[in-house]
Amino acid sequence: MRTVGAALAALSFVGVAALAGCSGEGSGDGVSQNASTTSSPSASPSPSRASGWNPKPGSVAAVGDSITRGFDACSVLADCPEVSWATGSDSLVQSLAVRLLGPAKAVDRSWNHAVSGARMAQLPEQMALAAKERPELVTVMMGANDACRDSVGLMTPVADFRASFEASMRQLRAGAPKAQVYVSSVPDLKRLWSTGRLDEGAKRIWSLGICRSMLAEADDLGPAAVARRDAVQERVVAYNGVLRDVCAKDRHCRYDGGAVFGFRFTGAQLSPWDWFHPSRDGQARLAEIAYRNITAAEPPA
Protein backbone atom coordinates (compact mmCIF):
# COMPACT_ATOMS: atom_id res chain seq x y z
CA MET A 1 0.00 0.00 0.00
CA ARG A 2 1.29 3.45 -0.88
CA THR A 3 1.80 5.92 1.90
CA VAL A 4 -0.44 8.95 2.28
CA GLY A 5 2.56 11.07 1.32
CA ALA A 6 2.96 9.25 -1.98
CA ALA A 7 -0.74 9.55 -2.66
CA LEU A 8 -0.66 13.28 -1.94
CA ALA A 9 2.18 13.79 -4.41
CA ALA A 10 0.42 11.85 -7.13
CA LEU A 11 -3.01 13.28 -6.49
CA SER A 12 -1.79 16.86 -6.67
CA PHE A 13 -2.82 16.91 -10.32
CA VAL A 14 -5.91 14.73 -10.27
CA GLY A 15 -9.42 16.14 -10.67
CA VAL A 16 -12.72 14.71 -9.61
CA ALA A 17 -13.43 11.37 -11.28
CA ALA A 18 -16.42 9.65 -9.70
CA LEU A 19 -17.99 8.79 -6.37
CA ALA A 20 -17.53 7.39 -2.89
CA GLY A 21 -17.37 3.68 -2.17
CA CYS A 22 -20.54 2.01 -0.92
CA SER A 23 -21.62 -1.45 0.06
CA GLY A 24 -24.52 -3.76 0.54
CA GLU A 25 -27.07 -2.89 3.18
CA GLY A 26 -26.53 -4.92 6.29
CA SER A 27 -23.91 -7.13 4.61
CA GLY A 28 -21.02 -8.69 6.42
CA ASP A 29 -17.34 -7.89 6.01
CA GLY A 30 -16.75 -10.46 3.29
CA VAL A 31 -18.41 -11.52 0.07
CA SER A 32 -20.45 -14.69 0.33
CA GLN A 33 -19.28 -17.36 -2.09
CA ASN A 34 -22.03 -19.90 -1.46
CA ALA A 35 -24.79 -20.98 -3.79
CA SER A 36 -27.29 -18.63 -2.24
CA THR A 37 -25.25 -15.62 -3.32
CA THR A 38 -24.06 -16.62 -6.80
CA SER A 39 -26.51 -18.05 -9.28
CA SER A 40 -25.66 -21.03 -11.41
CA PRO A 41 -24.48 -19.88 -14.86
CA SER A 42 -26.25 -22.86 -16.43
CA ALA A 43 -29.67 -21.97 -15.04
CA SER A 44 -32.18 -20.90 -17.67
CA PRO A 45 -33.76 -17.45 -17.38
CA SER A 46 -37.02 -17.39 -15.46
CA PRO A 47 -38.77 -14.00 -15.63
CA SER A 48 -40.95 -13.04 -12.70
CA ARG A 49 -44.58 -13.68 -13.63
CA ALA A 50 -45.65 -10.63 -11.65
CA SER A 51 -43.39 -8.06 -13.28
CA GLY A 52 -41.89 -9.62 -16.41
CA TRP A 53 -38.44 -8.90 -14.95
CA ASN A 54 -35.83 -11.57 -15.72
CA PRO A 55 -33.68 -12.10 -12.58
CA LYS A 56 -31.11 -14.13 -14.51
CA PRO A 57 -30.05 -12.10 -17.56
CA GLY A 58 -27.55 -13.77 -19.84
CA SER A 59 -25.33 -10.76 -20.60
CA VAL A 60 -24.38 -7.48 -18.91
CA ALA A 61 -23.24 -4.11 -20.25
CA ALA A 62 -22.13 -1.42 -17.80
CA VAL A 63 -22.19 2.35 -18.24
CA GLY A 64 -21.15 5.07 -15.82
CA ASP A 65 -18.12 6.82 -14.39
CA SER A 66 -14.88 5.94 -12.60
CA ILE A 67 -16.64 3.87 -9.95
CA THR A 68 -17.57 1.34 -12.63
CA ARG A 69 -14.04 1.59 -14.03
CA GLY A 70 -12.51 0.67 -10.65
CA PHE A 71 -10.49 3.89 -10.51
CA ASP A 72 -7.96 4.05 -7.64
CA ALA A 73 -8.98 0.61 -6.37
CA CYS A 74 -5.75 -1.16 -7.40
CA SER A 75 -3.17 1.61 -7.81
CA VAL A 76 -3.06 5.38 -7.63
CA LEU A 77 -4.58 7.38 -10.49
CA ALA A 78 -5.42 4.35 -12.63
CA ASP A 79 -8.54 2.54 -13.79
CA CYS A 80 -8.76 -1.08 -12.67
CA PRO A 81 -11.75 -2.56 -14.55
CA GLU A 82 -10.94 -6.06 -13.33
CA VAL A 83 -12.32 -5.05 -9.90
CA SER A 84 -15.40 -3.28 -11.27
CA TRP A 85 -18.54 -4.07 -9.27
CA ALA A 86 -20.44 -4.53 -12.53
CA THR A 87 -18.21 -6.50 -14.91
CA GLY A 88 -14.90 -7.22 -13.16
CA SER A 89 -13.16 -10.59 -12.96
CA ASP A 90 -11.51 -10.21 -9.53
CA SER A 91 -12.37 -13.19 -7.31
CA LEU A 92 -12.52 -11.05 -4.16
CA VAL A 93 -15.05 -8.65 -5.66
CA GLN A 94 -17.32 -11.25 -7.29
CA SER A 95 -18.78 -8.73 -9.69
CA LEU A 96 -22.39 -8.66 -10.76
CA ALA A 97 -21.49 -10.28 -14.08
CA VAL A 98 -19.63 -13.10 -12.34
CA ARG A 99 -22.49 -13.67 -9.91
CA LEU A 100 -25.06 -13.77 -12.71
CA LEU A 101 -23.12 -15.57 -15.43
CA GLY A 102 -20.26 -17.39 -13.74
CA PRO A 103 -16.55 -16.51 -14.27
CA ALA A 104 -16.19 -18.16 -17.68
CA LYS A 105 -19.27 -16.69 -19.36
CA ALA A 106 -18.68 -13.27 -17.80
CA VAL A 107 -15.53 -12.87 -19.89
CA ASP A 108 -17.41 -13.05 -23.18
CA ARG A 109 -20.86 -11.84 -22.12
CA SER A 110 -20.11 -8.60 -20.26
CA TRP A 111 -18.88 -5.22 -21.45
CA ASN A 112 -17.73 -2.10 -19.60
CA HIS A 113 -18.40 1.19 -21.40
CA ALA A 114 -18.03 3.45 -18.35
CA VAL A 115 -15.59 6.38 -18.56
CA SER A 116 -13.75 7.90 -15.62
CA GLY A 117 -14.81 11.48 -15.04
CA ALA A 118 -18.06 11.16 -16.97
CA ARG A 119 -21.16 13.15 -16.07
CA MET A 120 -24.77 12.52 -17.02
CA ALA A 121 -24.37 14.54 -20.22
CA GLN A 122 -21.98 11.83 -21.49
CA LEU A 123 -24.35 8.95 -20.74
CA PRO A 124 -26.24 8.95 -24.08
CA GLU A 125 -23.01 8.16 -25.94
CA GLN A 126 -22.22 5.31 -23.55
CA MET A 127 -25.76 3.97 -23.90
CA ALA A 128 -25.39 3.90 -27.67
CA LEU A 129 -22.27 1.76 -27.31
CA ALA A 130 -23.99 -0.52 -24.82
CA ALA A 131 -26.96 -0.98 -27.15
CA LYS A 132 -24.67 -2.30 -29.88
CA GLU A 133 -23.78 -5.25 -27.65
CA ARG A 134 -27.46 -6.27 -27.51
CA PRO A 135 -27.16 -6.97 -23.76
CA GLU A 136 -29.94 -8.49 -21.68
CA LEU A 137 -29.05 -6.15 -18.81
CA VAL A 138 -27.51 -2.67 -18.68
CA THR A 139 -26.25 -1.29 -15.37
CA VAL A 140 -26.19 2.47 -14.80
CA MET A 141 -24.19 4.26 -12.10
CA MET A 142 -23.90 7.95 -12.85
CA GLY A 143 -24.39 11.29 -11.13
CA ALA A 144 -21.73 11.83 -8.48
CA ASN A 145 -19.58 13.88 -10.85
CA ASP A 146 -22.55 16.12 -11.56
CA ALA A 147 -22.62 17.08 -7.87
CA CYS A 148 -18.88 16.89 -7.20
CA ARG A 149 -17.71 20.11 -8.83
CA ASP A 150 -15.35 22.89 -7.81
CA SER A 151 -18.30 24.92 -6.55
CA VAL A 152 -22.02 24.55 -5.89
CA GLY A 153 -22.76 26.86 -8.81
CA LEU A 154 -21.09 24.43 -11.23
CA MET A 155 -23.28 21.46 -10.30
CA THR A 156 -25.42 20.12 -13.13
CA PRO A 157 -28.92 21.64 -12.99
CA VAL A 158 -31.60 19.08 -12.17
CA ALA A 159 -33.48 19.81 -15.39
CA ASP A 160 -30.34 19.15 -17.46
CA PHE A 161 -29.65 15.97 -15.50
CA ARG A 162 -33.18 14.76 -16.26
CA ALA A 163 -32.95 15.64 -19.95
CA SER A 164 -29.67 13.74 -20.33
CA PHE A 165 -30.96 10.66 -18.55
CA GLU A 166 -34.13 10.64 -20.62
CA ALA A 167 -32.02 10.99 -23.77
CA SER A 168 -29.86 8.10 -22.56
CA MET A 169 -32.87 5.83 -22.17
CA ARG A 170 -34.11 6.77 -25.64
CA GLN A 171 -30.67 6.03 -27.06
CA LEU A 172 -30.67 2.59 -25.48
CA ARG A 173 -34.19 1.81 -26.60
CA ALA A 174 -33.34 2.72 -30.18
CA GLY A 175 -30.83 -0.11 -30.33
CA ALA A 176 -31.87 -2.49 -27.57
CA PRO A 177 -35.62 -2.08 -26.98
CA LYS A 178 -35.98 -5.06 -24.63
CA ALA A 179 -32.78 -4.74 -22.59
CA GLN A 180 -33.36 -4.56 -18.85
CA VAL A 181 -31.83 -1.59 -17.05
CA TYR A 182 -30.64 -1.50 -13.45
CA VAL A 183 -30.09 2.02 -12.10
CA SER A 184 -27.99 2.63 -8.98
CA SER A 185 -28.69 5.66 -6.81
CA VAL A 186 -26.06 8.36 -6.37
CA PRO A 187 -24.24 7.75 -3.05
CA ASP A 188 -24.50 9.96 0.00
CA LEU A 189 -21.64 12.43 -0.48
CA LYS A 190 -22.39 14.13 2.83
CA ARG A 191 -21.81 10.85 4.62
CA LEU A 192 -18.48 10.63 2.80
CA TRP A 193 -17.56 14.01 4.27
CA SER A 194 -18.73 13.13 7.79
CA THR A 195 -16.80 9.84 7.70
CA GLY A 196 -13.57 11.12 6.17
CA ARG A 197 -13.28 14.35 8.16
CA LEU A 198 -12.28 12.26 11.16
CA ASP A 199 -9.17 11.04 9.32
CA GLU A 200 -6.25 13.46 8.94
CA GLY A 201 -4.89 11.64 5.88
CA ALA A 202 -8.23 11.84 4.12
CA LYS A 203 -8.49 15.58 4.74
CA ARG A 204 -4.98 16.20 3.39
CA ILE A 205 -5.83 14.32 0.20
CA TRP A 206 -9.18 16.09 -0.18
CA SER A 207 -7.46 19.45 0.19
CA LEU A 208 -5.83 18.85 -3.19
CA GLY A 209 -9.18 19.51 -4.85
CA ILE A 210 -11.31 16.35 -4.73
CA CYS A 211 -15.06 17.09 -4.86
CA ARG A 212 -14.62 20.62 -3.58
CA SER A 213 -18.35 21.34 -3.55
CA MET A 214 -18.69 18.89 -0.66
CA LEU A 215 -15.22 18.14 0.69
CA ALA A 216 -13.42 21.50 0.63
CA GLU A 217 -12.37 22.82 4.06
CA ALA A 218 -13.62 19.66 5.72
CA ASP A 219 -13.25 21.01 9.27
CA ASP A 220 -15.17 24.22 8.59
CA LEU A 221 -18.51 24.06 10.44
CA GLY A 222 -19.44 27.69 9.84
CA PRO A 223 -22.80 28.71 8.32
CA ALA A 224 -21.46 29.12 4.78
CA ALA A 225 -19.77 25.70 4.75
CA VAL A 226 -22.82 24.01 6.23
CA ALA A 227 -25.07 25.67 3.63
CA ARG A 228 -22.71 24.58 0.84
CA ARG A 229 -22.76 20.95 1.94
CA ASP A 230 -26.51 21.01 2.40
CA ALA A 231 -26.91 22.34 -1.14
CA VAL A 232 -24.86 19.45 -2.51
CA GLN A 233 -26.86 16.97 -0.47
CA GLU A 234 -30.14 18.42 -1.74
CA ARG A 235 -28.89 18.16 -5.32
CA VAL A 236 -27.91 14.51 -4.88
CA VAL A 237 -31.36 13.76 -3.44
CA ALA A 238 -32.91 15.52 -6.44
CA TYR A 239 -30.75 13.53 -8.86
CA ASN A 240 -31.90 10.31 -7.22
CA GLY A 241 -35.49 11.45 -7.62
CA VAL A 242 -34.86 11.89 -11.34
CA LEU A 243 -33.28 8.44 -11.65
CA ARG A 244 -36.25 6.91 -9.84
CA ASP A 245 -38.92 8.75 -11.82
CA VAL A 246 -37.42 8.29 -15.29
CA CYS A 247 -36.73 4.63 -14.61
CA ALA A 248 -40.31 4.12 -13.42
CA LYS A 249 -41.60 5.16 -16.86
CA ASP A 250 -39.73 2.30 -18.57
CA ARG A 251 -41.23 -1.17 -18.05
CA HIS A 252 -37.81 -2.80 -18.35
CA CYS A 253 -36.06 -0.54 -15.82
CA ARG A 254 -35.43 -1.17 -12.11
CA TYR A 255 -34.12 1.51 -9.70
CA ASP A 256 -32.25 0.38 -6.59
CA GLY A 257 -34.73 2.10 -4.27
CA GLY A 258 -31.98 4.31 -2.85
CA ALA A 259 -29.91 1.35 -1.62
CA VAL A 260 -26.52 2.81 -2.58
CA PHE A 261 -27.42 6.25 -1.23
CA GLY A 262 -28.64 4.73 2.03
CA PHE A 263 -25.75 2.39 2.73
CA ARG A 264 -23.69 3.43 5.76
CA PHE A 265 -20.24 2.77 4.33
CA THR A 266 -17.02 3.16 6.33
CA GLY A 267 -13.41 3.91 5.48
CA ALA A 268 -12.84 0.21 4.76
CA GLN A 269 -14.82 0.61 1.55
CA LEU A 270 -12.80 3.62 0.34
CA SER A 271 -9.59 3.78 -1.68
CA PRO A 272 -6.51 4.35 0.53
CA TRP A 273 -5.18 6.71 -2.14
CA ASP A 274 -8.03 9.20 -2.31
CA TRP A 275 -10.65 8.40 0.36
CA PHE A 276 -13.24 8.92 -2.35
CA HIS A 277 -13.49 5.99 -4.76
CA PRO A 278 -14.40 2.45 -3.68
CA SER A 279 -11.69 0.06 -2.60
CA ARG A 280 -11.95 -3.62 -3.57
CA ASP A 281 -14.17 -4.09 -0.55
CA GLY A 282 -16.33 -1.17 -1.65
CA GLN A 283 -16.63 -2.63 -5.13
CA ALA A 284 -17.69 -5.97 -3.65
CA ARG A 285 -20.40 -4.27 -1.61
CA LEU A 286 -21.74 -2.49 -4.71
CA ALA A 287 -21.89 -5.88 -6.44
CA GLU A 288 -23.82 -7.31 -3.49
CA ILE A 289 -26.40 -4.54 -3.61
CA ALA A 290 -26.89 -4.90 -7.36
CA TYR A 291 -27.11 -8.69 -7.32
CA ARG A 292 -29.63 -8.68 -4.49
CA ASN A 293 -31.88 -6.14 -6.22
CA ILE A 294 -31.63 -7.62 -9.71
CA THR A 295 -32.39 -11.18 -8.61
CA ALA A 296 -35.25 -10.17 -6.31
CA ALA A 297 -38.74 -11.17 -7.42
CA GLU A 298 -39.97 -7.62 -6.92
CA PRO A 299 -38.19 -4.24 -7.25
CA PRO A 300 -36.99 -2.41 -4.13
CA ALA A 301 -39.62 -0.33 -2.40
N, C-alpha and C positions, 0 to 999 in steps of 0.2 A: 504493500500500500504506500502511495506517495505521501509525503508529509504535507501538512497544511501549507508550509512555506513554499514547497514546490508547486502546489496547486495555485497559490496566490500569484506566483510568477507567471505561470502559464495562463491563468484566467484573466490576467491584466488586459488582454485584448479580446476577450470573448464577449459577445452580446447575449441577449436573451435568446434561448432556443426553444424551450417548451415548458413543461410543468412539473409540479412536485410529485414525488413518489407516493403511491397510495396502495392499499391492500384490501384484501377481502374482509367483509364485515364479520367480526367475531371469529376469524380464523386463527389457527394456532401459529406457532413460530415457523413451522416447516410446511412443505407442500406435500399433501397426501399423495401417495403413489398407488393406492389400492384400487380395486376395481370400481369402487363406488365413486371415485373421483374422475377416473379416466375411462371414457367409453371405449368399447371394442371397435377397432377400425373396420372390422368385417361386418358389423351390424348394419342391416339395411335401414334406410331412413324411415321414420314413422311419424309423420306430421300429427300434431295434436288435433283431434277431431273438433275440439271446441273453437280453436283459433285458426287452424290451417298452418300454424307455425311448425316448421320442421326442426326438431331439437338436435338432429344429427346431420347437419349439412356436409356434403362431400368435398367441398373446397372452400378456401378462405382467402379473401383479398383484404389487405389492411391499408387504410389511408389515415393521414394525420400529421403530427409534428415529430419533434425529437424524442418524445416519450416512446413512440412506436418504433423509432429507429434505435432505441437503446443508448442514446447519447450519454456519455460520461458514466456508463455503468461498468465498463471494463477497463478503460484508460482515459486519461484526461483529454478533453477536447476532441473526442472521436466518437463517431457512431459505432454501435456494436449490435447490428441487427440480429445476430445469433442469440441474443438474450431478450429480444422483443417479446413482450407479453402476448402479442397477437400471432406472430408467425415464426418466432425463434426456434432454434434447435437445441438450446442448452438444456441439459438434463435436470439441472437444479431449478430452472424456471418452469419447465413443463408448460410451454406456451399453449394458448388456446388451440392453435392448429394441431399441435401434438396430442392434446387431450381429446380432440374431436376425431382426428384422422389416424393417429398413431405415428410414430417417428418416421417410418419409411414413406408413407403416403404424403406426409406433411411436406416433404422435400419437393415433390412434384406438383402438389395440389394446393400450395399456398404462395401468395405473392405480397410483397411489402412495397407499397407505392408512397409511403409517408416521406416527408422531407423535413429535415431539421430546420427550425425557424419559421415554418409555415404558419400563416394565419388563415382565418376562414375564407378570405378572398381567394386563396390559392386552392381551396378544396375542389371547385368544379373541374379543374384540370386533372387533379388526382383521380377524381371519380370517373372521368373519361377513360383514363388508363386502366382503372380497375374493371370497368365495364367490358373492356376488350378481352379480359381473361374469362369472361362468362362464369363468374364465381357463383356458388350457391349462397355464400354469405359474405357480406362486406362489413368490416368493423370500422367505426369512426371514432376517433379521439382527437378533438380539435377545439380550441378556444382559449387556452391559457395564454398564448402569445398575444391574443387580442386584448387581454386585460393587463398583461405584464409589459408595460411600455415605460419609457423614460419619465412620463408624467401622466397624470389622470386625464388631461386634455387630449392626449394622443391615443387613448383607448378607442377601439372600434365602436362606433355608435351601434346601438342595439338594432336599429332599423337596417343598417348595412349588414350586420351579422346575420339577420334573418334572411335578407335578400340573397346573400351568398350561399346560405345553407339550402334555401329553396332551389336555387339554381343548381346546386350540387346534386340534389335529389332528382331534378329533371334530367341532368346530364347522365346520371346512372340509369334512369329509367329508359332513356333513349337507346341505350345499348344493352341493358340487362334488365328487362321489365319485370322479371320474376325473382330477381336476387333478393334474399333477405338482408336486412340492414340492422346491425346492432350499434346503438349510439351510446357512448360513455359520457357521463356528465363531466363538466369541468371541475377539477378538484378545488378544495377549499384553500385558497391562497392565504387567507388570514390565519388559518390554523398553521400553515407553514411558517408564517412570521412568528406566531406565538410559541411554536416549538423551537425554532432555530435561534430565537433571540436569547435563549438561555445558554447558548454555546458560543464561546468567544471566537473559536475558529470559524464557525458559520458566519458570524457577523463580519469578520475580516474579509471573508470571500465575497459576501454580499456587497460590501462597500465598494467593490470594484465595478459595480454597475448592474448586477443581476436583478431583474424585475424591480426597477426603482419605484414604480408606482406603488408597490406594496412594501418592499423590503428596504428602501432607503432609510438611513438614520433609524435603525431598528430599535434603539433605546429611547427614542424621542416619544414621550407620552403626552406632549402638549396638544392643545385643541386642534391645531392645523394638521399635525401628523395623524391624529385620531380620525379627523374628518377625511383625510386622504385615504387612509386604509378602509374606512367605512364605504367610501365611494367605489373603491375597487371591489369590495365584497358585494355591494349592491349590483355592480355590473356583472359579476360572475353569476349571481343568482338570476339576473335577467337573461343572461346567455343560456343558462340551463333551462329556463322557461321556454326559450325559443326552440332549443333542441327537443324538448318534450312535446311542444305543440306541433311543430312541423312533422316530427316523426309520427305523431298520432294520426295525421291525415293520410298516411301511407299504410295500406293494409299489410305490407310485408316488412314493416319497420318496428323495432322494439327498443325503447329507451330503458336505461338501467335503473330508472326510478330514483335517481340521485344517489346511487350506491357509492360511486367514487367520491363525489362531493362529501358524503356523510361519513366516510371511513376515518377513524381517528388514528392516522398513521403516526409513527414515531421516527426518530432519527435513524433507526435501523433500516428503514425503507428508503433512505435518501443516499445519493452518491456522496462518498467521502471527499470528492474533489470540488463539489459545488453546493452541497446542501440544498439542492433544488430539484434535480432529476432523480428518477428512481434508481436505486441500487438493484442488484440481482434479486434481492429479497422483495423489493418494491415491485419489480416486474412480475415476480411470481404471484404476488398478491393481486395485481391487476388481472392476471390470467385467471385466478380463482374466481374473482367477481364475475368476469365475463362468462366463464364456463358455467357457473351456477345459474346465471340469468338466462343464458341461451338455451340450456338444456331443461329449464323449468317448464312445466306444462302450461303455466300461465305467466304473463309478463309481470314484472315487479309492480307493486301498488304505486 
